Amino acid sequence: MSWFCYILRCADDTLYCGISNDLEKRLEAHNCGIGAKYTRTRTPVEIVYQETCNDRSAASKRELAIKKLSRVQKLGLIATHKG
């Protein structure tokens, strides 16, 4: 089973980083208000970045690394990902 580290852009233009092994289901949960507490009042959200990780541990480590980035660095990561 693959795990993903992802970044969401919230309706208020803030960014949220998380992990999941089912991105579609997790996105639906965020948009229904049953995802993370942070996103509940910031819907709708959209996935703007994702990367595949080997396991939950790797995904969690990548999430932590991304969360330590500044907003500008996160936007650069997203821009690079979009090509």
Number of C-alpha atoms within 10 A of each C-alpha: 8 12 20 24 24 21 25 21 19 22 14 12 10 12 19 19 18 19 23 18 17 12 16 11 12 17 18 15 15 24 20 14 16 13 15 14 10 12 24 17 14 17 16 18 23 17 16 18 20 17 13 15 19 11 13 17 11 16 23 18 14 20 18 14 10 20 16 11 12 10 13 9 12 18 16 12 16 15 12 10 12 9 5
